[in-house]
Amino acid sequence: MEPFIFFLPRSLSMQKLGKLLSIESAFRLSMEKSEAGEGLLLDTFENENFQAAKILFQTGQLLLLIDLQTGQLFEQQAVPGWKLAADLGEGPVSRLLADISRLRAFLPVAKVKVKREVGGLLDDVGKTLVRFHYLTVSRARKTAVIGGTLPLRGYPEAHGEFKQALQEYGATPCTDAGDVYQRLGIEKKEYTSKPEISLLPETPIIESAVVIIQTLLRLVRSNEAGIVEDIDSEFLHDYRVGLRKVRSVVGLFSEVFKAEDTIRLKAQFGELTKKTNALRDLDVYLLEREEYFRLVPPITHAGLRLLFATFAAERKEEQKKVAHFMESRAYSRRITALQKEFAKTDNFGGGPAAQESTLAFACRLILKRYRKVCRTARDIDENTPDPVIHRLRIHCKKLRYLMEFFAPLFPPEALRQLIKSLKVLQDNLGKFNDYSVQQSFLAGMMAGDSRRGAEALQVAQAIGALTAMLYRLQLEERNQIMNNFARFDSPEIRSEFHELFHKEEGQDEDNRLLQQ
């Protein structure tokens, strides 16, 4: 039996429906719980609840989560000042929110008034046949009444009759969060960390480059407030990824811009990124806290707790520095000037490839980068120095960026499969790099640690144990890199790259180079 998730007309309360049912049938409604209060509708910056067809409300310290796919209503007590799912402790709402997003804060979308009512459909001897609940949500002068039935085993006919009665008296299906927002007059703020970029095949590449960078700079700027307010770590992550992508466009499209513009712009975007390097490093360590504790024996946990207390204190100071920088006039002038520079193509004179068609340029550049990945990776074995593997990671990242930038120009499914195969290799390379960087970071922490006595010994033991585990994991990833690259460099993948990104002219040359 499928639950019925519905909107109830404002003019039809459950009490009124109960009277009608008692007149027309042997059923009656019993209201078991009714509570109301002012509260908030919550969602993440990326509208992840909305996308998952779930609506989250908080009234006082009570959280109510309605699932528009199953019709279930979940509740859990909140804790003061909570932002992340992990802050809530164990409970049905926190489990569902963790599945939606472990890293993003749940933020106010709109102020609302919420009235919750729970009851059951009873037969003539008082036996419960169907359970139901509904929320009356009001905002300004708009109201949405959202309900759901919970069929009980053994009584499908009663549930069917109850559903039919609801529909006859005006209830309509509700399975889309957009309908709820519309009824409440809430305008959803659009944000995605991977915005779609509209490109045309024959457009000169310099025009497409400017459009790509314009889009990325808007993404960068939309994350500034979240970084300053320290809402969650993903604001900084998306900000940095946006800047890195802009810098990659400038560098990879070196033939599109004048040489002096390429050098200047890469330096400017690189400087902006460096301002947040230390904060992001500390975020990563703190996000991996549970994993670190899992990796090392319990005897070293006391030292690890001291180490993470140091990380937390350093992060607090570093976040203040970044916030101060982003609120400064110097930063505002710099980032605004860059946005203005990329407002029009005419602001750039253009390099030798500036007028090449976007499609031809994309194919040429993607194949060139793919060949570079393959040449670098084919020489990797168990003795390859770490810096060579790091270069491969960077080549793969640039190839992935190019494929994503130019995605609108190619068949979606074919491109998705190639990106999927690349991502497997990227994941290994990313972990390998993380383990390497973390070992170096811990060595620096050990050298700069000013503790004395028992605490110094505890921290040293924790760092030693953690470094040993990270080194072991790094060796495992090295083996995985070689295995996954063999699949990425297979004749099938080479053929797919050629078929998707070849040009009408020069096919033989492209094919020859891909086979090298």
C-alpha positions as CSV (number, residue, x, y, z in Angstrom):
1,M,0.0,0.0,0.0
2,E,1.4,3.3,-1.1
3,P,1.0,6.3,1.3
4,F,-0.9,9.3,0.0
5,I,1.0,12.6,0.3
6,F,-1.3,15.5,-0.2
7,F,-2.1,19.2,0.0
8,L,-5.3,19.8,1.9
9,P,-7.5,22.9,0.9
10,R,-7.4,25.5,3.6
11,S,-11.2,25.4,3.8
12,L,-11.1,21.7,4.8
13,S,-9.7,20.9,8.2
14,M,-9.3,17.3,9.4
15,Q,-12.0,18.1,12.0
16,K,-14.4,19.0,9.2
17,L,-13.4,16.0,7.2
18,G,-14.0,13.8,10.3
19,K,-17.6,15.1,10.6
20,L,-18.2,14.4,6.9
21,L,-16.8,10.9,7.2
22,S,-18.8,10.0,10.2
23,I,-22.0,11.0,8.4
24,E,-21.2,9.2,5.2
25,S,-19.4,6.1,6.5
26,A,-18.7,3.9,9.5
27,F,-15.3,5.6,9.9
28,R,-14.3,8.4,12.2
29,L,-11.2,10.4,12.7
30,S,-9.4,10.7,16.0
31,M,-6.9,13.6,16.6
32,E,-4.1,12.5,19.0
33,K,-1.7,15.4,18.9
34,S,-1.8,19.0,18.0
35,E,0.9,21.6,18.5
36,A,1.8,24.9,16.9
37,G,4.6,27.4,17.0
38,E,6.7,29.9,15.1
39,G,9.8,28.5,13.4
40,L,12.0,28.3,10.3
41,L,12.1,26.3,7.1
42,L,15.7,25.1,6.7
43,D,17.9,23.9,3.9
44,T,21.5,23.9,2.8
45,F,23.2,26.5,0.6
46,E,22.9,24.0,-2.3
47,N,19.2,23.3,-1.6
48,E,19.9,19.6,-0.9
49,N,16.8,19.0,1.1
50,F,14.7,20.5,-1.7
51,Q,16.4,18.3,-4.3
52,A,15.8,15.2,-2.1
53,A,12.0,16.1,-1.9
54,K,12.3,16.7,1.9
55,I,11.1,19.7,3.9
56,L,12.8,20.6,7.2
57,F,11.2,22.8,9.9
58,Q,12.4,23.9,13.3
59,T,10.0,25.2,15.9
60,G,11.7,26.0,19.2
61,Q,13.9,23.0,19.8
62,L,11.8,20.6,17.8
63,L,12.8,19.5,14.3
64,L,10.2,18.2,11.9
65,L,11.2,16.6,8.6
66,I,8.6,15.6,6.1
67,D,9.6,13.2,3.3
68,L,7.5,13.9,0.2
69,Q,8.5,10.6,-1.3
70,T,7.4,8.3,1.5
71,G,4.9,10.6,3.3
72,Q,6.6,10.0,6.7
73,L,7.1,12.7,9.2
74,F,10.1,12.5,11.5
75,E,10.8,14.5,14.6
76,Q,13.8,15.0,16.9
77,Q,14.9,17.5,19.5
78,A,17.5,19.9,18.3
79,V,20.5,21.2,20.2
80,P,21.2,24.9,20.7
81,G,23.4,26.4,17.9
82,W,23.4,23.3,15.7
83,K,24.4,23.7,12.1
84,L,25.5,20.3,10.8
85,A,23.7,17.0,10.9
86,A,26.5,15.6,13.1
87,D,25.8,18.3,15.7
88,L,22.4,16.8,16.5
89,G,23.4,13.5,18.0
90,E,21.7,10.2,17.2
91,G,18.1,10.4,16.0
92,P,15.8,9.9,12.9
93,V,16.2,13.4,11.6
94,S,20.0,13.6,12.0
95,R,20.3,10.2,10.2
96,L,18.3,11.5,7.2
97,L,20.1,14.8,7.2
98,A,23.5,13.1,7.3
99,D,22.5,11.1,4.2
100,I,21.6,14.4,2.4
101,S,24.7,16.3,3.5
102,R,27.4,15.7,6.1
103,L,29.4,18.8,5.3
104,R,26.8,21.6,4.7
105,A,25.1,23.6,7.3
106,F,21.3,23.7,7.4
107,L,20.4,27.4,7.1
108,P,17.1,29.4,7.4
109,V,15.2,29.8,4.2
110,A,12.1,31.5,5.5
111,K,10.3,32.3,8.8
112,V,7.1,30.3,9.1
113,K,4.4,29.2,11.5
114,V,3.9,25.5,11.8
115,K,1.0,23.6,13.3
116,R,1.3,19.8,13.4
117,E,-1.6,17.4,13.9
118,V,-1.5,13.7,14.2
119,G,-4.3,11.2,14.2
120,G,-5.9,8.0,13.0
121,L,-8.9,6.7,11.0
122,L,-10.9,4.4,13.3
123,D,-13.7,1.9,12.7
124,D,-16.9,1.7,14.6
125,V,-15.3,-0.2,17.5
126,G,-12.4,2.2,17.8
127,K,-9.7,0.2,16.0
128,T,-7.1,2.2,14.2
129,L,-7.1,1.4,10.5
130,V,-5.0,4.2,9.0
131,R,-2.7,6.7,10.6
132,F,-2.1,10.2,9.2
133,H,-0.4,13.5,10.0
134,Y,-0.4,16.9,8.5
135,L,1.4,20.3,8.9
136,T,-0.3,23.6,8.4
137,V,2.5,25.9,7.4
138,S,1.9,29.7,7.1
139,R,4.1,32.5,5.8
140,A,2.8,36.0,5.6
141,R,-0.6,35.6,4.0
142,K,0.1,32.2,2.3
143,T,-0.6,28.8,3.7
144,A,0.2,25.2,2.7
145,V,-1.4,22.2,4.4
146,I,0.8,19.2,3.8
147,G,-0.3,15.8,4.9
148,G,0.5,12.1,4.6
149,T,-1.2,8.8,5.3
150,L,0.5,5.8,6.8
151,P,-1.3,2.6,5.8
152,L,-1.5,-0.1,8.4
153,R,-1.0,-3.7,7.4
154,G,-4.2,-5.6,6.9
155,Y,-6.5,-2.6,6.1
156,P,-5.9,-1.7,2.4
157,E,-9.6,-1.1,1.8
158,A,-9.8,1.4,4.6
159,H,-6.8,3.3,3.3
160,G,-8.2,3.3,-0.2
161,E,-11.5,4.7,1.1
162,F,-9.7,7.4,3.2
163,K,-7.6,8.4,0.2
164,Q,-10.7,8.6,-2.0
165,A,-12.5,10.7,0.6
166,L,-9.6,13.1,0.8
167,Q,-9.5,13.5,-2.9
168,E,-13.3,14.0,-3.2
169,Y,-13.0,16.8,-0.7
170,G,-10.2,18.6,-2.6
171,A,-6.9,17.0,-1.5
172,T,-4.3,17.0,-4.3
173,P,-1.1,15.0,-4.5
174,C,2.1,16.6,-3.1
175,T,5.4,15.0,-4.1
176,D,7.5,18.1,-5.1
177,A,9.1,20.5,-2.8
178,G,8.8,23.2,-5.5
179,D,5.0,23.0,-5.0
180,V,5.4,23.7,-1.3
181,Y,7.7,26.7,-1.9
182,Q,5.3,28.1,-4.5
183,R,2.3,27.8,-2.2
184,L,4.2,29.6,0.5
185,G,5.6,32.3,-1.9
186,I,9.2,31.3,-1.2
187,E,11.7,32.0,-4.0
188,K,14.4,29.3,-3.9
189,K,18.0,30.7,-4.2
190,E,19.8,28.9,-6.9
191,Y,23.3,27.7,-6.3
192,T,25.3,24.8,-7.7
193,S,29.0,24.2,-7.3
194,K,29.1,23.0,-11.0
195,P,27.1,25.6,-12.9
196,E,26.1,24.8,-16.5
197,I,27.9,27.0,-19.0
198,S,26.2,27.6,-22.4
199,L,28.7,27.3,-25.3
200,L,28.2,27.2,-29.0
201,P,30.6,25.2,-31.3
202,E,31.4,27.9,-33.8
203,T,31.8,30.7,-31.3
204,P,35.4,32.1,-31.2
205,I,37.2,30.5,-28.3
206,I,38.1,33.8,-26.7
207,E,34.4,34.6,-26.3
208,S,33.8,31.1,-24.7
209,A,36.8,31.6,-22.4
210,V,35.3,34.8,-21.1
211,V,31.9,33.3,-20.6
212,I,33.5,30.4,-18.6
213,I,35.5,32.7,-16.4
214,Q,32.5,35.1,-15.8
215,T,30.5,32.1,-14.6
216,L,33.3,30.8,-12.3
217,L,33.9,34.3,-10.8
218,R,30.2,34.6,-10.0
219,L,30.4,31.2,-8.2
220,V,33.6,32.4,-6.3
221,R,31.9,35.5,-5.1
222,S,28.7,33.8,-4.0
223,N,30.7,31.9,-1.4
224,E,32.5,34.9,0.2
225,A,29.8,35.6,2.8
226,G,29.7,32.0,4.0
227,I,33.5,32.1,4.5
228,V,33.4,35.3,6.4
229,E,30.5,34.1,8.6
230,D,32.2,30.7,9.0
231,I,29.0,28.8,8.3
232,D,30.6,25.6,7.0
233,S,33.8,24.4,5.4
234,E,32.2,23.9,1.9
235,F,32.0,27.6,1.3
236,L,35.8,27.8,1.3
237,H,36.1,24.6,-0.6
238,D,33.9,25.8,-3.5
239,Y,35.5,29.3,-3.4
240,R,39.0,27.7,-3.9
241,V,37.9,25.3,-6.6
242,G,36.3,28.2,-8.5
243,L,39.6,30.2,-8.3
244,R,41.7,27.1,-9.3
245,K,39.4,26.5,-12.3
246,V,39.7,30.1,-13.4
247,R,43.5,29.9,-13.1
248,S,43.4,26.7,-15.1
249,V,41.4,28.3,-17.9
250,V,43.9,31.1,-18.1
251,G,46.8,28.7,-18.2
252,L,45.3,26.1,-20.4
253,F,44.0,28.7,-22.9
254,S,47.5,30.3,-23.2
255,E,47.1,30.7,-26.9
256,V,43.8,32.5,-26.5
257,F,45.0,35.4,-24.4
258,K,48.1,37.5,-24.9
259,A,51.2,36.1,-23.2
260,E,51.5,39.1,-20.8
261,D,47.8,38.8,-19.8
262,T,48.2,35.0,-19.2
263,I,51.2,35.6,-16.9
264,R,49.5,38.5,-15.0
265,L,46.2,36.8,-14.6
266,K,47.6,33.5,-13.4
267,A,49.7,35.4,-10.8
268,Q,46.6,37.3,-9.6
269,F,44.4,34.3,-9.2
270,G,47.2,32.3,-7.6
271,E,47.7,35.0,-5.0
272,L,44.0,35.0,-4.1
273,T,44.0,31.3,-3.6
274,K,47.2,31.3,-1.5
275,K,45.4,33.6,1.1
276,T,43.2,30.6,2.1
277,N,45.7,27.7,1.8
278,A,46.4,27.4,5.6
279,L,42.7,27.6,6.5
280,R,41.7,24.9,4.0
281,D,44.5,22.6,5.2
282,L,43.3,22.9,8.8
283,D,39.7,22.3,7.6
284,V,40.7,19.1,5.9
285,Y,42.5,17.8,9.0
286,L,39.6,18.6,11.3
287,L,37.1,17.0,8.9
288,E,39.2,13.8,8.9
289,R,39.4,13.7,12.7
290,E,37.3,10.6,13.2
291,E,39.3,8.8,10.4
292,Y,42.6,9.7,12.1
293,F,41.4,8.3,15.4
294,R,40.3,5.1,13.6
295,L,43.7,4.7,12.0
296,V,45.9,4.6,15.1
297,P,45.8,2.5,18.3
298,P,43.8,3.8,21.3
299,I,47.0,4.2,23.3
300,T,47.9,7.2,21.1
301,H,44.5,8.9,21.3
302,A,45.5,11.2,24.1
303,G,48.2,12.7,22.0
304,L,45.9,12.9,19.0
305,R,43.4,14.8,21.1
306,L,46.1,17.3,22.0
307,L,47.1,17.6,18.4
308,F,43.5,18.3,17.2
309,A,43.1,20.9,20.0
310,T,46.1,22.7,18.4
311,F,44.5,22.4,15.0
312,A,41.2,23.8,16.2
313,A,43.0,26.8,17.9
314,E,45.1,27.5,14.8
315,R,42.0,27.3,12.6
316,K,40.2,29.8,14.7
317,E,43.0,32.3,14.2
318,E,43.4,31.5,10.5
319,Q,39.7,32.0,9.9
320,K,39.9,35.5,11.4
321,K,42.7,36.4,9.1
322,V,40.8,35.2,6.0
323,A,37.6,36.9,7.1
324,H,39.6,40.2,7.7
325,F,41.1,39.9,4.2
326,M,37.8,39.2,2.5
327,E,36.2,42.2,4.2
328,S,39.0,44.5,3.3
329,R,38.8,47.2,0.6
330,A,41.9,45.8,-1.0
331,Y,40.2,42.5,-1.7
332,S,37.0,44.1,-2.8
333,R,38.9,46.3,-5.3
334,R,41.0,43.4,-6.6
335,I,38.1,40.9,-7.2
336,T,35.8,43.5,-8.6
337,A,38.5,44.7,-11.0
338,L,38.9,41.1,-12.2
339,Q,35.2,40.7,-12.7
340,K,35.1,43.9,-14.7
341,E,38.0,42.8,-16.8
342,F,36.1,39.7,-17.8
343,A,32.8,41.5,-18.4
344,K,33.6,41.9,-22.1
345,T,35.7,40.1,-24.6
346,D,36.8,43.4,-26.0
347,N,38.9,43.9,-22.9
348,F,41.4,41.4,-24.2
349,G,43.4,41.7,-27.4
350,G,43.6,38.0,-27.8
351,G,46.4,35.5,-28.6
352,P,47.1,33.5,-31.8
353,A,44.2,31.0,-31.2
354,A,41.7,33.6,-30.1
355,Q,39.4,33.3,-33.1
356,E,39.6,29.5,-33.4
357,S,36.1,27.9,-33.1
358,T,35.3,26.7,-29.6
359,L,34.7,23.1,-30.8
360,A,38.0,22.8,-32.7
361,F,39.9,24.3,-29.8
362,A,38.2,22.0,-27.3
363,C,39.0,18.9,-29.2
364,R,42.6,19.8,-29.8
365,L,43.2,20.8,-26.2
366,I,41.5,17.8,-24.7
367,L,43.4,15.3,-26.9
368,K,46.6,17.1,-26.1
369,R,46.0,16.9,-22.4
370,Y,44.9,13.2,-22.6
371,R,48.2,12.3,-24.4
372,K,50.1,14.1,-21.7
373,V,48.4,12.1,-19.0
374,C,49.1,8.9,-20.8
375,R,52.8,9.7,-21.4
376,T,53.3,10.6,-17.8
377,A,51.4,7.6,-16.3
378,R,53.1,5.0,-18.5
379,D,56.4,5.6,-16.8
380,I,55.1,5.2,-13.2
381,D,56.2,2.1,-11.2
382,E,56.9,1.3,-7.6
383,N,60.1,3.4,-7.7
384,T,58.7,6.5,-9.3
385,P,59.4,9.6,-7.1
386,D,56.4,11.3,-5.5
387,P,56.7,14.5,-7.5
388,V,56.1,12.7,-10.8
389,I,52.9,11.2,-9.4
390,H,51.9,14.7,-8.2
391,R,52.4,16.0,-11.8
392,L,50.2,13.2,-13.1
393,R,47.5,14.3,-10.6
394,I,47.7,17.9,-11.9
395,H,47.5,16.7,-15.5
396,C,44.4,14.6,-14.7
397,K,42.8,17.5,-12.9
398,K,43.4,19.8,-15.9
399,L,42.0,17.2,-18.3
400,R,38.9,16.8,-16.1
401,Y,38.4,20.6,-16.0
402,L,38.6,20.8,-19.8
403,M,36.1,18.0,-20.3
404,E,33.7,19.7,-17.8
405,F,34.2,23.2,-19.3
406,F,33.3,22.0,-22.8
407,A,30.7,19.4,-21.8
408,P,27.8,21.3,-23.6
409,L,29.6,20.6,-26.9
410,F,29.6,16.8,-26.7
411,P,27.1,13.9,-26.3
412,P,26.3,13.8,-22.5
413,E,26.4,10.0,-22.0
414,A,29.6,9.4,-23.9
415,L,31.3,12.3,-22.1
416,R,30.0,11.1,-18.7
417,Q,31.5,7.7,-19.2
418,L,34.9,9.1,-20.0
419,I,34.8,11.4,-17.0
420,K,33.8,8.5,-14.8
421,S,36.8,6.5,-15.9
422,L,39.1,9.5,-15.3
423,K,37.6,10.1,-11.9
424,V,38.6,6.6,-10.6
425,L,42.2,7.5,-11.4
426,Q,41.8,10.9,-10.0
427,D,40.5,9.6,-6.7
428,N,43.6,7.4,-6.3
429,L,45.9,10.3,-7.2
430,G,44.1,12.6,-4.8
431,K,44.4,10.2,-1.9
432,F,48.1,9.6,-2.7
433,N,48.7,13.3,-2.7
434,D,46.7,13.8,0.6
435,Y,48.7,11.1,2.4
436,S,52.0,12.6,1.2
437,V,51.1,16.2,2.2
438,Q,49.7,15.1,5.5
439,Q,53.0,13.3,6.4
440,S,55.0,16.4,5.6
441,F,52.5,18.5,7.6
442,L,52.9,16.2,10.6
443,A,56.6,16.3,10.4
444,G,56.4,20.1,10.5
445,M,54.1,20.0,13.5
446,M,56.6,17.7,15.3
447,A,59.5,20.0,14.5
448,G,57.6,23.1,15.6
449,D,55.9,21.7,18.7
450,S,56.9,23.5,21.9
451,R,55.4,21.1,24.4
452,R,57.5,19.6,27.1
453,G,57.2,16.5,29.3
454,A,54.4,14.0,29.1
455,E,52.3,16.0,26.6
456,A,55.2,16.2,24.2
457,L,55.7,12.5,24.4
458,Q,52.0,11.8,23.8
459,V,51.9,14.1,20.8
460,A,55.1,12.5,19.4
461,Q,53.6,9.0,19.8
462,A,50.4,10.1,18.0
463,I,52.3,11.7,15.2
464,G,54.6,8.7,14.8
465,A,51.7,6.3,14.7
466,L,49.7,8.4,12.3
467,T,52.6,9.0,10.0
468,A,53.3,5.3,9.7
469,M,49.7,4.6,8.8
470,L,49.6,7.4,6.3
471,Y,52.7,6.0,4.6
472,R,51.2,2.5,4.4
473,L,48.0,3.9,2.8
474,Q,50.1,5.9,0.4
475,L,51.9,2.8,-0.8
476,E,48.5,1.1,-1.3
477,E,47.3,4.0,-3.4
478,R,50.4,3.9,-5.5
479,N,49.5,0.3,-6.5
480,Q,46.0,1.3,-7.2
481,I,47.1,4.1,-9.5
482,M,49.0,1.7,-11.7
483,N,46.1,-0.7,-11.9
484,N,43.5,2.0,-12.6
485,F,45.7,3.7,-15.2
486,A,46.0,0.5,-17.1
487,R,42.2,0.6,-17.5
488,F,42.2,4.3,-18.4
489,D,44.9,3.7,-21.0
490,S,43.1,0.7,-22.6
491,P,42.5,0.6,-26.3
492,E,38.8,1.0,-25.7
493,I,39.2,4.3,-23.8
494,R,41.8,5.6,-26.3
495,S,39.3,4.8,-29.1
496,E,36.5,6.6,-27.2
497,F,38.7,9.7,-26.7
498,H,39.5,9.7,-30.4
499,E,36.0,9.3,-31.6
500,L,34.6,12.0,-29.3
501,F,37.3,14.6,-29.7
502,H,38.7,14.2,-33.1
503,K,38.4,17.0,-35.7
504,E,37.3,16.5,-39.3
505,E,40.9,17.4,-40.3
506,G,43.9,15.8,-38.8
507,Q,42.2,12.6,-37.7
508,D,45.0,10.3,-38.8
509,E,47.5,12.5,-36.9
510,D,45.4,12.5,-33.7
511,N,45.0,8.7,-33.9
512,R,48.7,8.2,-34.4
513,L,49.5,10.4,-31.4
514,L,47.0,8.6,-29.2
515,Q,48.6,5.3,-29.9
516,Q,52.0,6.5,-28.8
